[in-house]
Amino acid sequence: MAQMVQGETGDWEIVIGMEIHAQISVESKLFSGASTTFGAAPNTQVSLVDAAMPGMLPVLNEKCVEQAVRTGLGLGSKINTYSVFARKNYFYPDLPQGYQISQFEDPIVGKGEIEIDLPDGSVKNIGITRLHLEQDAGKSVHDQHPKKTYVDLNRSGCALMEIVSEPDISSPEEATAYLSKIRMILRYLETCDGNMDEGSMRADVNISVRKLGGELGTRAEIKNVNSLKAVQQCIEFEARRQVDLIEDGQAVVQETRLWDPVKLETRSMRSKEEAHDYRYFPDPDLLPLTFEQSWVDEIKQTLPELPDQKKHRFMNDFSLSRYDAGVLIAERSRADYYEDVAQGRDAKLAANWVINELLGILRKNDKTLEESPISAEQLGELIALISDDTISGKIAKDVFAEMFTSGKNAATIVDEKGLKQVTDTSAIEAIVDEVLAENPDNVEAYKGGKDKLFGFFVGQVMKKSQGKANPGAVNKLLKEKLSS
Amino acid sequence: MSLDKESVKKVASLARIRMSDEELERMMPQLSKIIGFVEQLAEVNTDNVEPLANVVDITPELRKDVVNDGDCADKVLKNAPEEIQGYFVVPKVVE
């Protein structure tokens, strides 16, 4: 679903590559034993290593390596059993070392590929160039003082995975689909919590434009793109800006630009210009990282079923639509819940109830699935009651609402309130006769050709039976009697 | 190889070292000499030799993922030019 930008000289194609920084889910930092918990008081989670005191030496966190390998496997990528840490040199107040320890020529994870789902139901493959380990910087706070910047080093040294994509993305929709899919995979793997509000996941977006099939244009790198919406908006803005520039006879400058989520524009970060000369070199404090392929194979054995595998299984085994399967696998816990509901029951009916009723009522009440008063077991029982004709689908909605507020089981509510569906034909027939006897004028009119009145009779019978009459039986009996 | 003044100026600015014109002039031949010394290595034939990141052939010792450091804000902030509410305070660096 490539999206063109219309210019005065014709259509332009957008070429997008993304760099996603994902904070690794671990207890301690990449090279020190300080905590990584979010939201602590400033500078309380900083070791002397993170503060770059002279003589301090980094020691690599084993779990970070494992998480990176796990993620690489989840992205279908090549795992490099030999990788090298390098220093990326630049000065900034929130980078006490004066360099970031990162990986340059030999990253821990190489090429891979993932599948993204687009709004029109189609699927596209996006190449992964690499994934490498690196340190996060501290946090600068600019709005506390008119002339000063405050620096908190709690985040300094936290472990990041930088995931770099190939420039395979060609529209804002594809970019958001890509970011969502990466986040979903990381959450399934439990290697990053994917929380963009807390900055656990951040994206840099590389954008250029070109005439259809033409030479690649000069790209700009947009930083500070920290939500799905921002990804969409910054691409729309930046592509337009570049097309207008080129058509105006000017050139796009290769530079770093900052996304401003308030003014909805990108602007040049001049200070970053000369800082771009990073002078990478292997970090002499750290030996090259090596591990055995057998260890990688062991980790592979522990991978969960990944989102796309799950989606395809739901489509095949449960005959769900791509859309429904996509909604259910969006969160691992949601997919697990669904499978518990569907276990031994009508899988499609279960999907409808989870997607339309349960997720709907949870959203309305601002609750997460984990906080749901209705367990998967309970919802499954309700669906079983519908399937075996104990209650009608309509009554089931009332029972469901009652379950949500009281937490009671479906069967209990049906018993207590006497909601059991009447399938006994003679009982329904008695009500049908009653209704027809009470409305002779309408019976006359119906027989005279007013077909629409059929619904009226159904309604009356259902009302008299307090909704408990089996709708199929009601229809059948009414048809018989009215046509006689 | 000899470095021109612009290159010396760029290296100085990347290293955040302020240098007067006079100092730049003095550094030019000195830096050029150092580079010339290192350039002798280019005489060695390195065809088909992988770049070497380290000379010792040992596997690094890794750390277990446990929190056993930090929680020493007072020590960390001891050399801060200025401190307010536990933050380092520096001149404004925002764009």
Interface residues (C-beta under 8 A of the other chain):
Chain A: V26 E27 S28 S32 G33 A34 S35 A41 P42 N43 T44 Q45 V46 S47 L48 V49 D50 A51 V59 L60 N61 E62 K63 C64 V65 V84 N89 F91 Y92 P93 E105 D106 S140 V141 H142 Q144 H145 P146 K147 K148 T149 Y150 V151 D152 L153 L258 M269 R270 S271 E274 D277 R279 P282 P284 L286 L287 P288 L289 T290
Chain B: K10 S13 L14 R16 P51 A53 N54 V56 I58 T59 P60 E61 L62 R63 K64 D65 V66 V67 N68 D69 G70 D71 C72 A73 K75 V76 L77 E82 I84 Q85 G86 Y87 F88 V89 V90 P91 K92 V93 V94 E95
